[in-house]
Amino acid sequence: MKPSPASTKAPLPWISPLHYRSPTRAAPPSPPPPPPPLPEAPLTQLRYVHHPDLARLIASSPSAQRALDLFNAAAAQRGFSHTPATFAALLVRLARARLPSAAAAVLRRAASAPCRFLEPQFLPLLRLLPPDHSLALLRLLPALLRRGRVSRKALAVCLDRLVSSRRCPDVLTELLADLRDPRSKYLPQPNTCIYNILIKHYVKKGDLGTAFQVFDEMRKMNCADVRPSLVTYSTLIGGLCRGAQMKEAFELFEDMIEKDRIVPDQLTYNLLIGGFCRLGQVEKAQSIFGFMRKNECEPNAFNYATLINGHCKKGEVEAARGVFEEMIRSGVQPDAVSYTSLVGCLCRHGNVDEGINLVQEMWQKGCKADVVTYNLLLEGLCKDRRIAEAVTLLEKLPSEGVQLNVASYRIVMNCLCSCGEMEKAAGLLGMMLGRGFVPHYAASNMLLIGLCDVGRVSDATVTLYGLVDTGFMPEARCWARLIESVFRERKLRRSIELLDVLIAEG
């Protein structure tokens, strides 16, 4: 879609709520009952199923129960014994069906089977099972693999599963206790990857003190595979920046370079650039940007977008435009984030036409604008009271492949209501409801009251019926205004209908 400035075309026809829904309250016809489910075909007597075919049948089975029936039916064949591949196929199928107890039973059966399992066959399960079952599987792995300890990779997968899950925090506490217990015989010695996962966990919780304790523990280890890495430092620097501790973040950044001789990448630099921009210290962010180049680390589109956004938040339109032009001169193709940041800045400061031109440029360069970009344009158009153009965008964008959201319509609806354009607001409501969107609660009440204020009581009542079907119930002040308006027109029957709706809907 290529938006254009205001045109001289006639205004678009408005859809009245009267065309959306009839005011009669007749109940819609009840849908026919769904047909009964077809009975699942019974398992046929198998002549013989080879293991690869059985694994494929289990993986593609329509239900977990069917997969289990196939597994058991194959085991009943003469001379057949399950292999690690068939066990693994069933276990993944049960885990995907969210049947961890059934998977645990199969795991116990597998532990006593004369199979030689390989650890990679269980790594998907560690990611799929709930946290408590994932830890139970990790503890069972030595018995399944016929060896003393699990690998560091298995430990890292399980630990990452527990860290990324918000459920069962006690399970993570159990694993951390096992990890620090020297008597725990099933876990390996942690390496850098394990320590990085722990640091990420504590930073995510906001517990930077414990995160730095883990970091200090890494520094004290005289071990080749336990050394702070770029990921370690970036995680800690990111936590400090999010906590607005920029002095500490920069000191840690310097330690990374001077003490551990680790070269920062664009992501690490961007953490500092973004941290300074969030605090409004864009000049310091610009200094980091220059430091990057002096150290032969060329900024990428992400770095430019962060700096542009920092200038935009301070309202520095010219500076943001300058960084954008420098980005192009440096041979870095602007991405959607860069364009959107500048479009928003231009629209907020009255340069809507320039923002529209940027969106056109995006399309020409194959950079697709999304709903965030267009919502910024809609806000700018509404701020300039260019409502007809805003509605034109709302009407055309879905046919251009842009997926609008409810905020897109609410921006224009709120503007129409605040400007007293109640007839157009009623038409926009019809468009919204027809496309499956519901106005904001406050805007809906404002629309109903506004229609009554301009004497469009019939449209107000029909609009009410349409909104009630979406679960909306007007506030008391709005109800009182509706009833009062209907009584003034001496439509007693309609007033009683409205009261019936009030009582029926609670």
N, C-alpha and C positions, 0 to 999 in steps of 0.2 A: 504494500500500500504506500502510495506516495502522497502524503498530506500536502495540501496547498493552502495559501492564504485565503481570506474571505473571498468568495466568488459572488457573481451577480445573479446566480440562479435563484429561482423562487424558493421560498422556505419549504422544507419537507412536510408532507402531510403527517399530522399527528394521529396516533392511535388512541382513541378514547377507551377508557375502561369498559364502557358500554359494549364495545366490540369484543372485549376480552371475556366477560362473564355476564350472564343474565342475572338480574336481581332476585329472581325467584329462588326459593330455598328448597326446591325439590331435591330429594336425595338422589345422587347418581346411581345408575343401575349397578347392582352388585356384580362383580366379575364372575365368570363361570368358575366352578371349582377346578383346581388343577388335576390333571389326569393322574391316576395312581401310578407310582413308580413301577417300571417293568422289573419283574423278578430277575435277579442275576443268574446267569446261566451256571449250572453246577459244573464243578471241575470234571472234565472227562478223564477216563482212564488213560493214563499216560503210558505209552510203550517204553520210551526212555527219553529223558531230557538231558542234554549235555549241559555242563555247568555254564558256559557262556550264554546259551539260550535262556537258561533259568534266570541268570542274573538280569538279562534284558527284560524278561517277562515280569520279574519282581519290580524292577525300576519303573516300568510303564504300567503297572497294575492300577485300575481305577480307584482302589481303596486299599487301606493298610490291611484290612482283614483279608482281602483277596490275596495280597502279597504273602501274608502269613499262611494262608491255605495252600498256596503254591509251594511255599517252602516246606511245609509238612508233608504234602503229597509227594514231592520229589524224594524226600527222605525215606518214604515207605517203599520206594522202588528197590528191587533186589540189586545188591551190589553197589548202591549209590551212597556216597557220603559227601557231606557238604564241604566246600572249600572256603578259604578266606574270602574269595570274591563273592560267593553267594551269601555268606554271613554279612559282609559289608553292604551288599545291595539291600538286604532286608533291614539292617540297622539304620541306614540312611533313609529308607522309605518310612520307617516308624518315627524317626526323629522329625522328618518333614511333616508328618501327620500329627505332630505334637503328642506323641504317646511315649513319654520317657520311661514310664514304668514297664511297658512292654519291651522297650529297647533294653532296659536293665536286665530283664529276664533272659532275653536272647544273649546278652553279654555273658551272663553267668553260664549259660549253656556253651558258649564259645570257649570259655576258659577251660572247660573240661573236655573239649573236642580235641582230637589228635591232629590239629591243624598247625601249620607254622605261619603265624600272622606277621605282617609287616606293619611298622608304625604308620606309614602314610595312609594305610587303609582306615585308620581311626582318627586322623586329623580333621576330616570334615565333621565327624560326630562331635568333637570337642567344640566346634563352632556352632553346631545346630542345637545341641542339648541345652536345657536350662542350666543355670550356674551350678546348682547343687549336684545335678547328674553329671555335668562336665567334670567337676572335681572328683566325683566317685569314679568316673572312667579313668581319669589320670592316675588315681591310686591303684586301679585294677590293671593298668597297662603292663607293669612288670610281669604279672602272672600270665597275661595274654601273649606277651612277647618272649616269655621264658628267659628274662634277663633281670639284672638287679635294679637298674635305674632307668627312668625315662630319659629321653633326649632333651637337650635344651630347646629344640624346636617345639616339641610337644608341650613343654612347660611354658614357653612363650605364647603358644596358641591358646592354651587354657587360661593363662594369666590375662592375656588381652581380652578374652571372652568375659572374664569376671570384671575386669576394669571397665569395659564398655557397657556392661549391664548395670542398670539401676536397681535390679531386683537382688534380693538375698545378699545384702552387704556382709552378713556374718560369714558367708561362704568364702569371700575374699579374705576376711580376717583369718579364717582357718588356714587357707593356703599360705598367707604371709607368715603365720606362726610356724607352719611346717618348713617354710623356706629358711627361717632363721634358727630353726632347731637343729643343732648338729647331730642329734640322734635320728633325724629323719633320713631313712635309707633309700627312699624311692625317688628322691629329687637330686638333680645334678648341681654342681657348683654354678651359681649365676654368672652370666657373661654380660657384656655391654648391652645387648638387646634386652635382657631381663631387667637390668637396672633402668634402662630408658622407659620401659613400660611402667615401672613403679613410679618414676619421676613424673611421667605423664599423668598417672592416676592422682598423685597428690596435687599437682598443679591444677588439674581439672576440678578438684575439690576446693581449691583455694587455700590449701595448706602448704604454703611455700616454705615454711620452716622445716617440715618433715621432708619436703622435696630436696632441700639443700643438705639435710642430714644424709640422705641417700647419696647425693652428689659427693659429699665429703668422704663417705665410705668408699665410693669408687676411687677417689684420688689416693686413698691410703692402700689400696690393693696393689701388691707387687705381682701383677699377673698380666700377661701379654694380651689376653682377650677381655680384660676389664679396664678400659680406658675411656674417659669422656670423649664423645664424638660430636660431630656437628649437630646431630639430632639432639643430643643431651643439652648442649648449650642453647640451641634454638628453642627447645621446650621451656627452659628456665627463663630465657630472655623474654619469650612471649608471655609467660606468667607475670613477670615483673612489669612489662609494658601494659598489660591489661589492668594491673593494679596501680597504674600511674606512678610507678617507682622508676622513673626514667634515669635518674642518676645511677642507681644500682644496676639497671639494665645496661647502661653504657659501660660501666666499670667491668661488668662481667663480659661484655663484648670485647673489651681490650684484653682481659685475661685470656680469653679464648685465642686471640691472635698471638699474644706475647708469650704466655706460659706453655700452651699446648700446641702452638704453631698450626692452628686450624684456620684454614682460609674460609671466610664467610661466603655464602652464596646469595643470590637475589632474595631468597625467602628470608634469610636472617636479616639482611639489610631492611627488608620491607617491614619487619616487626618493629624496628626502631623508627622508620619513617611513619608508619601508622600510629605508633605510640605518641610521637611528638604532635602529629596532626590532630589526634583526638584531644590533646590538651590545648590546641590552638597555637602551638609553637611551630608554625609552618616554616619559619626561617631556619630553625634547627633541623627540621626535616629536609630542607633544601641543602643544608650543609652535609648531611648524611648522603644525600643524592650525589653531591659533588665528590665526596670521599670515595664513593663507589667507583666512579670513573677514574680517579687517580690511581686506584688499585686494580685497574684493568678488569673490573666487573661491570659489564655494560648493563644498564637498566633494561628490564623487560616491560611488557605492556602492563603487568600487574603493578610494578613500581610506579610507572607513570600515572596509572589510574588512582593509586593511593594519594600521590602528591596533588593531582588535580582535584580530588575530592576534598583534601585538606584546604586548598585555596577556596573551593566552592563553599565550604561550611563557614568560612570567615567572610563570605561575600566578596571575595577578591576576583571579580569577573575577568579583568584584564590579565591578572597573573595566571589564572586557570587557563585562559585562552592561549597565553604564551607558552605554558608547559605543553599544551596539546599540539601547538604548531612545532615546538622543538621535537616532540615525539615523532612527528611525521618526517621532519628533516633528518632525524637520526636513522630513518629507515625502519622504525618500529610501527607495524600496522596497528592502529587503535582497535581495541576490542569493544564489545558491547558495554562493559563497565565504564570504560573511559568516555565513550560517547554519552552514556546515560548521565554520568556525573556532570558533564558540561551542559547537557540539555537541561537538566534540573536547575543548574545555577543560572543559566540564561533566562529560563521561564520565570524563576522566582524574582528576577530583577528587571522584568518588563521587556526582555528581548525574545518574545515568543516566536516572531518570524525567523529569527536566526536559529532558534531551536528547531523549528520545522525544517529549515534548510539542512541542518545537521542530520535529522532523521532521513531526509531524502538522500543525503550523501551516504548514510549507512546502507541503504538499500542498493545504491549504485555500486558500492564496494563489496556487496555480498555479506554484510554484517547485519544480521537480522535483529531488528528492534523487538523487544518483548513488552509484556504488559506494564512492567515498571516504567519503561521509557514513555509509553503512551499515557500512562496515568499522570506523569509529570507534565506532558503536553496539555492534557485535559485541565489540570490545575491552573496552568498558565493561561489557557484560553478563558477559563471561567473567571480568573482574577481580572482579566482585561474585559470582561463582559462580552466576549465573543462566543455567545452560547450556541448560536446556530452552527458554527464550525465545530464546536465540541460535540454536538448531537450528530453531525455528519460523520465524525470519526466513530462515534458509538455505533452508528448504523452500518458503516462499511467495513470496519476492521474485522469482524468475524468472517465475512466472505473473503477477506484477504489472508486468512489463515492465522490471525492473531487471536489467541485465547484470552479474552477479557476476564476480569474477575469482578466480584460484587463492588469492590472499591471504585472501579471505573464508572459504574452507573451512579454510585452514591455521590461522587464528586459533582456530577452535573445536577443530580436531583437536589442536593443541598443548595447549590447555586440558584436553581430555578425557584425553590421555595423562599430563599432569602431575598430574591428580587421581586417576589410577588407574582411570578409567571405561573400561576396555578393551573391554567388550562394546559400549558406545555408540560408542566410537571405531571399532570394526570396522563397525558399522552406518553411520557417517558415511563410512567409506571406500567402502562400496558406493554411497552416493549420489554421492560424488565421481567415482568411476570411471564410473558410469553417465552422468554429465554431462560426461565428457571432461576431468576435472581430476586431477592427480597430487599426492599429498602431498609435503611437503618431505622431503628425503633423511633428515635426522636424525629427523623425526617418524615416518617409515616404519619405520626401525630400532627406534625406541622402541616403536612399536605392536606389532611382531612379538615383541620381547622381553617386553613387558607381557602379551601374550596367553599366552605360555609361562609366565610367572610366576603367572598366575591359573588355570593348568591347562587353558586352551582351546587345546590343541595342534592339534586338527583345524582350528579357525578360523585358527590361525596359518599352517598349511601351505597352506590354500586362499587366504588373503590373500597369501601369498608368490607363488603362481602368478599371481594377478591383477596383482600389482605387477611381476613379471618381464616380463609381456607389454607393459608400458609402458616397458621398458628399464631398470628398477630392478635393481640388484644389491646385496644386503645387505653391510654391512661384516663383517669377519672375526669380530668378537665376536658379532654377531647370528647368523651362520651356526653358530658353535659352540653357541650357546644353542639354536637350532632342532634341530640334530642330537642334542644331549644330551637334549632333551625328548622327542623321538620315540623314542629308544632306551629311555628310562625307561618308556615305555608299551609297550615290547617290540613295536614296529611296525617290524620290520626292513625290510620291503618299502618302506614309506614313506621310511625313512631312505636307502635306496639310491636311490630316486627323487629325493630332495633332492640327493644327491651327484651324480646324473646331471645335474640342472639346473645345479649349480655348475660341473661340467666343461664342459657344452655351452655355457653362456653365458660362459665364460672368467673 
